[in-house]
Amino acid sequence: MTVTTPATAGETRGLPSLGPEATALLRLLDDTFESWGVAAGARPMTMPPLLPVADLARLDYYDNFPHQAVVAAPLSLERREASGIYCDDNGCFPCDALQPAALGLPSASCYAVYLDHQDRQVADDALVTVCSWCFRKETHYEGMRRQLGFRMREIVAIGTREHAETHLCDFTERIHAFAAALDLPLRKEAACDPFFDKGGSKAVLARLTPVKHEFLYEDLAIASVNTHRNFFGDRCAITLESTGGPAFTSCVAFGLERWLSALTRRHGDWAAATLAVAEARTAVGPVS
């Protein structure tokens, strides 16, 4: 059974609102995922919602994800005073009414983590967990399945190659166990998000050894595990205290609104979905 409600204007723009029941379930899910990270030793952090375009460009973000990019620009007050117009008939500010866009709205939570750790040395087994608003320009938007703005909980490993790889193995098992307890059939598939330059040697290696796997309910990816090797360690000058070499990184990501969509489709309504999550959380328990 599936929850069906008429689409709101916010949903068609990729900006849906959540009522009390949906909000409670989202908080329960996020608390569950965060608790897994904290139990594994992750430091909870809060990251800024905007990042400098120059920093994201240094990470090849605008080369690899130009179709998703969203930027922010302040109004040019001088031009506004000259034209006397704030926005056009379509409800948009024309480009010449804006100052240069020096800030970007990231499409994933982990970018801010790597930038926060730039020019720093880290332990071999560092872990960080964050939940941030993320933004992706899409060809179309659909309820909680495909949004312009959404929340993403991530658990990020920074350290040795072994630490980054073990992190993904451990949380892959945990996602499968949680899904089984939820009676939520997921399939794991290799995906092709280009964390690396599509034309470079790293991209060739990525095709041979996938750097991203998604967990899909029906046709919807609700979680992923991602390895970046030492890409962000190199670009952000994050080094290991033990060797001085570049850190390896990996991350586990949960799209919270997408989990809401999958759970209500599977269990039929908010109450049943919330009960399923509460029971599965107890059954799976903390990270061992």
C-alpha positions as CSV (number, residue, x, y, z in Angstrom):
1,M,0.0,0.0,0.0
2,T,1.3,3.5,-0.9
3,V,0.6,6.9,0.7
4,T,-0.7,9.1,-2.0
5,T,-1.5,12.8,-1.6
6,P,-2.0,15.6,-4.2
7,A,1.2,17.2,-5.2
8,T,1.7,20.7,-3.7
9,A,3.4,23.6,-5.4
10,G,6.4,23.1,-3.2
11,E,6.7,19.5,-4.4
12,T,6.6,20.4,-8.1
13,R,9.4,22.9,-7.5
14,G,11.4,20.3,-5.6
15,L,10.8,21.9,-2.2
16,P,8.2,19.8,-0.4
17,S,7.2,20.5,3.2
18,L,6.9,17.7,5.8
19,G,4.0,17.5,8.3
20,P,4.3,16.4,11.9
21,E,4.3,12.6,11.2
22,A,6.9,12.9,8.5
23,T,9.0,15.1,10.6
24,A,9.0,12.7,13.5
25,L,10.0,9.8,11.2
26,L,12.7,11.8,9.6
27,R,14.2,12.7,13.0
28,L,14.0,9.0,14.1
29,L,15.8,7.9,11.0
30,D,18.5,10.5,11.3
31,D,19.0,9.8,15.0
32,T,19.3,6.1,14.1
33,F,22.0,6.7,11.4
34,E,23.8,9.2,13.5
35,S,23.9,6.8,16.4
36,W,25.6,4.2,14.2
37,G,28.3,6.6,13.4
38,V,28.8,7.8,17.0
39,A,28.9,4.2,18.2
40,A,31.6,3.5,15.6
41,G,33.6,6.5,17.0
42,A,32.5,9.3,14.7
43,R,32.7,12.9,15.8
44,P,29.3,14.7,15.2
45,M,29.8,18.0,13.4
46,T,27.7,20.7,11.8
47,M,28.8,22.0,8.5
48,P,27.9,25.3,6.7
49,P,25.1,25.2,4.1
50,L,27.2,27.1,1.6
51,L,30.8,26.5,0.4
52,P,33.1,28.8,-1.7
53,V,32.8,28.1,-5.4
54,A,36.6,28.3,-5.6
55,D,37.0,25.4,-3.1
56,L,34.4,23.2,-4.9
57,A,36.1,23.9,-8.2
58,R,39.4,22.8,-6.8
59,L,37.7,19.4,-6.1
60,D,36.5,19.2,-9.7
61,Y,32.9,19.5,-8.6
62,Y,31.9,21.8,-11.5
63,D,33.7,19.6,-14.0
64,N,32.1,16.4,-12.8
65,F,28.6,17.6,-11.7
66,P,27.8,20.7,-13.8
67,H,24.2,19.4,-14.4
68,Q,23.5,19.4,-10.6
69,A,25.2,22.6,-9.7
70,V,23.4,25.3,-7.8
71,V,25.1,28.6,-6.8
72,A,24.1,31.6,-4.7
73,A,24.6,35.2,-5.5
74,P,23.7,38.4,-3.6
75,L,21.7,41.1,-5.3
76,S,23.4,44.0,-6.9
77,L,21.8,47.0,-5.1
78,E,23.3,49.5,-7.5
79,R,21.8,47.7,-10.5
80,R,18.5,47.3,-8.7
81,E,18.3,51.0,-8.0
82,A,19.2,51.8,-11.7
83,S,16.5,49.4,-13.1
84,G,13.9,49.8,-10.4
85,I,13.1,46.0,-10.8
86,Y,13.6,43.2,-8.3
87,C,12.4,40.3,-10.4
88,D,11.0,39.7,-13.8
89,D,7.5,38.4,-14.8
90,N,8.6,34.8,-14.2
91,G,9.6,35.5,-10.6
92,C,13.3,35.4,-11.4
93,F,16.1,37.8,-10.8
94,P,17.9,38.6,-14.2
95,C,21.6,37.9,-14.2
96,D,22.5,41.5,-14.5
97,A,20.7,42.2,-11.2
98,L,23.1,39.9,-9.3
99,Q,26.6,40.1,-8.0
100,P,29.1,37.3,-9.0
101,A,28.2,34.0,-7.5
102,A,31.0,33.1,-5.2
103,L,29.2,30.6,-3.1
104,G,27.9,27.1,-4.1
105,L,25.2,24.9,-2.6
106,P,26.8,21.4,-2.4
107,S,25.0,18.3,-3.6
108,A,26.5,16.1,-0.9
109,S,27.3,16.6,2.8
110,C,30.8,15.2,2.7
111,Y,32.4,18.0,0.6
112,A,32.3,20.3,3.6
113,V,34.0,17.7,5.8
114,Y,37.0,17.4,3.4
115,L,37.3,21.2,3.2
116,D,37.1,21.5,6.9
117,H,40.0,19.1,7.3
118,Q,42.2,20.7,4.6
119,D,45.9,21.3,5.5
120,R,45.5,19.1,8.6
121,Q,46.9,15.9,9.8
122,V,44.5,13.2,11.0
123,A,44.7,9.9,12.8
124,D,44.7,6.7,10.8
125,D,41.1,6.0,11.8
126,A,39.2,9.3,11.9
127,L,35.4,9.3,11.5
128,V,33.0,12.2,11.2
129,T,29.2,12.3,10.9
130,V,27.2,15.2,9.6
131,C,23.7,15.9,8.4
132,S,23.4,18.8,5.9
133,W,21.0,20.3,3.5
134,C,22.1,19.4,0.0
135,F,20.9,20.8,-3.4
136,R,20.7,19.3,-6.9
137,K,19.3,20.8,-10.0
138,E,17.2,18.1,-11.7
139,T,15.3,17.8,-15.0
140,H,12.2,17.3,-12.9
141,Y,11.1,16.9,-9.3
142,E,8.9,14.3,-7.7
143,G,7.7,14.5,-4.1
144,M,10.3,13.1,-1.7
145,R,11.9,11.0,-4.4
146,R,13.6,13.8,-6.3
147,Q,14.1,17.2,-4.7
148,L,16.0,20.5,-5.2
149,G,16.7,20.7,-1.5
150,F,17.0,17.7,0.8
151,R,18.8,16.4,3.9
152,M,21.7,13.9,3.7
153,R,23.2,12.1,6.7
154,E,26.8,11.0,6.1
155,I,29.3,9.0,8.1
156,V,32.8,9.9,6.7
157,A,36.0,8.0,7.1
158,I,39.4,9.8,6.8
159,G,42.6,7.8,7.4
160,T,44.4,4.8,5.9
161,R,43.3,2.9,2.9
162,E,42.4,-0.1,5.2
163,H,40.3,2.2,7.4
164,A,38.4,3.7,4.5
165,E,37.7,0.2,3.0
166,T,36.7,-1.4,6.4
167,H,34.3,1.5,7.0
168,L,32.3,0.7,3.8
169,C,32.3,-3.0,4.5
170,D,31.0,-2.6,8.0
171,F,28.2,-0.2,7.1
172,T,27.2,-2.2,4.0
173,E,26.5,-5.1,6.4
174,R,24.6,-2.7,8.7
175,I,22.4,-1.3,5.9
176,H,21.5,-4.8,4.8
177,A,20.7,-5.9,8.4
178,F,18.5,-2.8,9.0
179,A,16.7,-3.2,5.7
180,A,16.0,-6.9,6.5
181,A,14.6,-5.9,9.9
182,L,12.4,-3.3,8.2
183,D,11.2,-5.8,5.6
184,L,12.5,-3.4,3.0
185,P,14.0,-5.3,0.1
186,L,17.0,-3.5,-1.2
187,R,19.4,-4.3,-4.0
188,K,23.0,-3.1,-4.1
189,E,24.2,-1.8,-7.5
190,A,27.3,-0.2,-8.8
191,A,26.7,3.4,-9.7
192,C,28.7,5.9,-11.8
193,D,28.8,9.2,-9.9
194,P,32.1,10.7,-11.2
195,F,34.0,11.8,-8.1
196,F,37.0,11.9,-10.4
197,D,37.7,13.6,-13.7
198,K,35.9,11.6,-16.3
199,G,38.7,11.8,-18.8
200,G,41.6,11.0,-16.4
201,S,43.3,7.8,-15.3
202,K,41.3,7.8,-12.1
203,A,38.1,7.6,-14.1
204,V,39.5,4.5,-16.0
205,L,40.3,2.9,-12.6
206,A,36.8,3.8,-11.4
207,R,35.2,2.0,-14.3
208,L,37.3,-1.1,-13.5
209,T,36.7,-0.9,-9.7
210,P,33.4,1.0,-8.9
211,V,33.8,3.8,-6.5
212,K,30.1,4.0,-5.6
213,H,27.4,1.5,-4.8
214,E,23.8,2.4,-4.2
215,F,21.1,0.6,-2.2
216,L,17.8,0.8,-4.1
217,Y,14.3,0.2,-3.1
218,E,12.4,-0.5,-6.3
219,D,13.9,2.1,-8.6
220,L,14.9,4.6,-5.8
221,A,18.5,4.9,-4.4
222,I,18.1,5.7,-0.7
223,A,21.7,5.1,0.5
224,S,25.1,4.7,-0.9
225,V,28.7,3.7,0.0
226,N,31.5,5.7,-1.7
227,T,35.2,5.3,-1.9
228,H,37.4,8.2,-3.1
229,R,40.8,6.6,-2.6
230,N,43.3,9.5,-1.8
231,F,41.6,12.0,-4.1
232,F,40.4,14.4,-1.4
233,G,43.4,13.7,0.7
234,D,45.6,15.0,-2.2
235,R,43.4,17.9,-3.2
236,C,42.8,19.1,0.4
237,A,46.3,18.3,1.7
238,I,44.9,16.0,4.4
239,T,47.8,13.9,5.7
240,L,48.2,11.0,8.1
241,E,49.9,11.6,11.4
242,S,51.5,8.2,11.2
243,T,53.1,8.5,7.8
244,G,52.7,12.1,6.5
245,G,51.1,10.6,3.3
246,P,47.7,11.7,1.9
247,A,44.7,10.4,3.7
248,F,42.2,8.0,2.1
249,T,38.5,8.8,2.4
250,S,35.2,7.0,2.1
251,C,31.6,7.9,3.1
252,V,28.3,6.3,3.8
253,A,25.3,8.4,2.8
254,F,21.6,8.3,3.6
255,G,19.1,10.5,1.7
256,L,16.6,11.0,4.5
257,E,13.5,12.1,2.5
258,R,14.1,9.2,0.1
259,W,13.9,6.8,3.0
260,L,10.6,8.4,4.0
261,S,9.3,7.7,0.5
262,A,10.5,4.1,0.5
263,L,9.2,3.3,3.9
264,T,5.7,4.7,3.3
265,R,5.5,2.9,0.0
266,R,6.5,-0.3,1.7
267,H,4.5,0.0,4.9
268,G,1.5,2.1,3.7
269,D,1.3,5.0,6.1
270,W,3.3,7.1,8.5
271,A,2.3,5.2,11.7
272,A,3.3,1.8,10.3
273,A,6.5,3.1,8.8
274,T,7.5,4.7,12.1
275,L,6.7,1.5,14.1
276,A,8.8,-0.5,11.6
277,V,11.8,1.8,12.1
278,A,11.5,1.8,15.9
279,E,11.4,-2.0,16.0
280,A,14.2,-2.4,13.4
281,R,16.4,0.1,15.3
282,T,16.0,-2.1,18.5
283,A,16.6,-5.3,16.6
284,V,19.8,-4.2,14.9
285,G,21.2,-2.4,17.9
286,P,24.3,-0.2,18.1
287,V,27.4,-0.8,16.0
288,S,29.4,-3.6,17.6
